[in-house]
Amino acid sequence: MESETKESRQTRMETILRNQFAPKMFTLTDVSLEHAGHPGMTKGSKETHFRLQMVSSKFAGKTTVENHRAVYAELAPEFKKGLHALEMDLSAP
């Protein structure tokens, strides 16, 4: 029987990103409510849009595009499950 308390998308994303990037600074904010009424957003839409600020030594020497691709690759399963948008501010220490 499946547990009644499922882990939230935000919690799953935070776990993945912290494990993969060992950030020095990390903020993940659910901004889904800011997109209410947009096409594709229904009354039941939850945890679809996030804002990420992360500082990690893994970003050192890489371009913005490379950093974004690395994060997207780690979160690919969440995008397949309904994550729609991720605004990112990524940097190295």
Backbone as CSV, one residue per row, in Angstrom:
resi,resn,N_x,N_y,N_z,CA_x,CA_y,CA_z,C_x,C_y,C_z
1,MET,0.844,-1.179,0.000,0.000,0.000,0.000,0.890,1.243,0.000
2,GLU,0.575,2.186,-0.860,1.369,3.399,-0.998,1.130,4.338,0.182
3,SER,2.187,4.946,0.643,2.088,5.873,1.769,1.185,7.048,1.430
4,GLU,0.458,7.523,2.418,-0.434,8.652,2.209,0.323,9.963,2.127
5,THR,1.518,10.020,2.659,2.303,11.252,2.613,3.385,11.105,1.552
6,LYS,3.130,11.674,0.391,4.103,11.643,-0.688,5.055,12.819,-0.535
7,GLU,6.276,12.586,-0.925,7.265,13.644,-0.899,6.891,14.686,-1.951
8,SER,6.988,15.944,-1.604,6.652,17.004,-2.549,7.715,17.102,-3.639
9,ARG,7.334,17.678,-4.771,8.294,17.889,-5.852,9.429,18.779,-5.364
10,GLN,9.117,19.789,-4.588,10.152,20.687,-4.089,11.170,19.920,-3.251
11,THR,10.708,19.026,-2.394,11.609,18.224,-1.565,12.471,17.301,-2.421
12,ARG,11.855,16.660,-3.421,12.620,15.776,-4.314,13.691,16.563,-5.059
13,MET,13.305,17.725,-5.593,14.253,18.549,-6.337,15.401,19.009,-5.444
14,GLU,15.069,19.432,-4.249,16.099,19.891,-3.323,17.085,18.765,-3.005
15,THR,16.583,17.578,-2.770,17.446,16.430,-2.478,18.381,16.134,-3.646
16,ILE,17.832,16.087,-4.845,18.632,15.820,-6.051,19.719,16.873,-6.214
17,LEU,19.334,18.135,-6.161,20.291,19.215,-6.413,21.361,19.305,-5.327
18,ARG,20.972,19.138,-4.077,21.966,19.176,-2.993,22.954,18.006,-3.117
19,ASN,22.447,16.829,-3.474,23.318,15.661,-3.610,24.268,15.790,-4.799
20,GLN,23.798,16.334,-5.903,24.618,16.408,-7.115,25.573,17.594,-7.146
21,PHE,25.161,18.710,-6.547,25.948,19.931,-6.694,26.602,20.426,-5.403
22,ALA,26.300,19.821,-4.264,26.875,20.218,-2.970,26.986,21.742,-2.866
23,PRO,25.865,22.440,-2.966,25.910,23.907,-3.031,26.381,24.573,-1.746
24,LYS,27.052,25.711,-1.936,27.472,26.569,-0.824,26.300,27.459,-0.404
25,MET,25.422,27.780,-1.360,24.218,28.572,-1.126,23.119,27.942,-1.973
26,PHE,21.930,27.832,-1.402,20.849,27.151,-2.102,19.496,27.732,-1.693
27,THR,18.715,28.141,-2.670,17.342,28.579,-2.437,16.486,28.048,-3.586
28,LEU,15.447,27.312,-3.244,14.501,26.802,-4.235,13.117,27.260,-3.810
29,THR,12.477,28.069,-4.647,11.197,28.670,-4.308,10.126,28.238,-5.294
30,ASP,9.005,27.786,-4.776,7.855,27.434,-5.611,7.129,28.723,-5.973
31,VAL,7.127,29.066,-7.258,6.463,30.288,-7.729,5.268,29.956,-8.621
32,SER,4.715,28.768,-8.455,3.610,28.312,-9.299,2.413,29.250,-9.247
33,LEU,2.109,29.791,-8.079,0.946,30.676,-7.951,1.087,31.945,-8.783
34,GLU,2.314,32.357,-9.068,2.537,33.537,-9.916,2.059,33.296,-11.351
35,HIS,1.842,32.043,-11.710,1.479,31.687,-13.077,0.028,31.240,-13.206
36,ALA,-0.739,31.410,-12.160,-2.158,31.041,-12.200,-2.842,31.806,-13.324
37,GLY,-3.672,31.109,-14.080,-4.391,31.730,-15.187,-3.663,31.674,-16.513
38,HIS,-2.395,31.282,-16.502,-1.658,31.152,-17.755,-2.151,29.911,-18.503
39,PRO,-2.007,29.884,-19.823,-2.409,28.694,-20.583,-1.728,27.442,-20.044
40,GLY,-2.492,26.385,-19.897,-1.966,25.120,-19.415,-2.027,24.966,-17.905
41,MET,-2.245,26.061,-17.197,-2.343,26.001,-15.741,-3.808,25.785,-15.378
42,THR,-4.056,24.721,-14.660,-5.419,24.420,-14.236,-5.560,24.714,-12.743
43,LYS,-6.768,24.628,-12.264,-7.028,24.885,-10.845,-6.221,23.941,-9.958
44,GLY,-5.977,22.732,-10.446,-5.248,21.737,-9.672,-3.744,21.734,-9.900
45,SER,-3.234,22.633,-10.722,-1.791,22.671,-10.987,-1.032,23.078,-9.737
46,LYS,-0.045,22.248,-9.371,0.767,22.521,-8.189,2.218,22.190,-8.494
47,GLU,3.099,22.944,-7.888,4.535,22.697,-8.000,4.983,22.521,-9.455
48,THR,4.642,23.503,-10.273,4.985,23.444,-11.692,6.072,24.442,-12.087
49,HIS,6.235,25.515,-11.315,7.183,26.576,-11.622,8.046,26.854,-10.386
50,PHE,9.352,26.882,-10.601,10.275,27.120,-9.490,11.331,28.142,-9.871
51,ARG,11.870,28.772,-8.836,13.001,29.694,-8.979,14.141,29.111,-8.149
52,LEU,15.303,28.944,-8.779,16.462,28.339,-8.133,17.629,29.317,-8.115
53,GLN,18.196,29.492,-6.936,19.446,30.229,-6.782,20.420,29.255,-6.137
54,MET,21.549,29.049,-6.804,22.486,28.060,-6.286,23.918,28.465,-6.618
55,VAL,24.781,28.348,-5.606,26.215,28.583,-5.767,26.905,27.255,-5.504
56,SER,27.659,26.773,-6.501,28.330,25.482,-6.376,29.683,25.522,-7.077
57,SER,30.656,24.883,-6.480,31.982,24.810,-7.109,31.935,23.988,-8.395
58,LYS,30.885,23.194,-8.575,30.751,22.399,-9.809,30.490,23.280,-11.026
59,PHE,30.134,24.542,-10.797,29.880,25.463,-11.903,31.137,26.221,-12.331
60,ALA,32.214,26.054,-11.598,33.458,26.782,-11.892,33.988,26.421,-13.275
61,GLY,34.336,27.446,-14.040,34.926,27.249,-15.356,33.952,26.835,-16.440
62,LYS,32.664,26.843,-16.141,31.655,26.437,-17.130,30.806,27.624,-17.542
63,THR,30.236,27.523,-18.718,29.366,28.589,-19.214,27.982,28.481,-18.560
64,THR,27.229,29.542,-18.679,25.858,29.549,-18.167,25.052,28.417,-18.789
65,VAL,25.204,28.220,-20.081,24.470,27.156,-20.788,24.857,25.785,-20.251
66,GLU,26.148,25.556,-20.030,26.599,24.268,-19.483,26.013,24.034,-18.093
67,ASN,25.987,25.069,-17.278,25.428,24.945,-15.932,23.938,24.637,-15.976
68,HIS,23.205,25.343,-16.822,21.769,25.100,-16.955,21.510,23.686,-17.457
69,ARG,22.277,23.238,-18.424,22.104,21.877,-18.948,22.355,20.828,-17.870
70,ALA,23.340,21.069,-17.017,23.646,20.120,-15.942,22.464,20.008,-14.976
71,VAL,21.866,21.139,-14.638,20.703,21.122,-13.733,19.513,20.462,-14.417
72,TYR,19.248,20.839,-15.671,18.131,20.217,-16.406,18.302,18.702,-16.497
73,ALA,19.515,18.236,-16.714,19.767,16.794,-16.821,19.410,16.082,-15.520
74,GLU,19.770,16.684,-14.398,19.468,16.071,-13.102,17.974,16.084,-12.794
75,LEU,17.270,17.083,-13.306,15.836,17.208,-13.003,14.936,16.675,-14.119
76,ALA,15.515,16.009,-15.101,14.728,15.482,-16.230,13.519,14.662,-15.779
77,PRO,13.649,13.790,-14.776,12.472,13.025,-14.346,11.344,13.916,-13.823
78,GLU,11.690,15.020,-13.185,10.654,15.931,-12.675,9.954,16.660,-13.814
79,PHE,10.686,17.007,-14.860,10.056,17.642,-16.020,9.082,16.665,-16.685
80,LYS,9.422,15.393,-16.689,8.527,14.384,-17.270,7.269,14.193,-16.426
81,LYS,7.354,14.539,-15.130,6.224,14.356,-14.218,5.414,15.628,-13.995
82,GLY,5.697,16.700,-14.741,4.862,17.888,-14.617,5.549,19.183,-14.252
83,LEU,6.848,19.141,-13.943,7.574,20.393,-13.736,7.568,21.125,-15.070
84,HIS,7.153,22.381,-15.066,6.988,23.116,-16.323,8.108,24.125,-16.560
85,ALA,8.521,24.831,-15.519,9.508,25.883,-15.714,10.438,26.001,-14.515
86,LEU,11.693,26.343,-14.803,12.675,26.510,-13.758,13.532,27.732,-14.109
87,GLU,13.366,28.789,-13.339,14.174,29.993,-13.487,15.436,29.795,-12.653
88,MET,16.610,29.985,-13.261,17.850,29.665,-12.559,18.818,30.840,-12.487
89,ASP,19.425,30.989,-11.332,20.531,31.905,-11.099,21.636,31.036,-10.491
90,LEU,22.592,30.634,-11.318,23.630,29.684,-10.926,24.986,30.350,-11.002
91,SER,25.849,30.070,-10.023,27.193,30.628,-10.070,28.158,29.779,-9.250
92,ALA,29.431,30.015,-9.482,30.493,29.371,-8.712,30.879,30.294,-7.563
93,PRO,31.413,29.743,-6.476,31.825,30.600,-5.348,32.970,31.529,-5.741
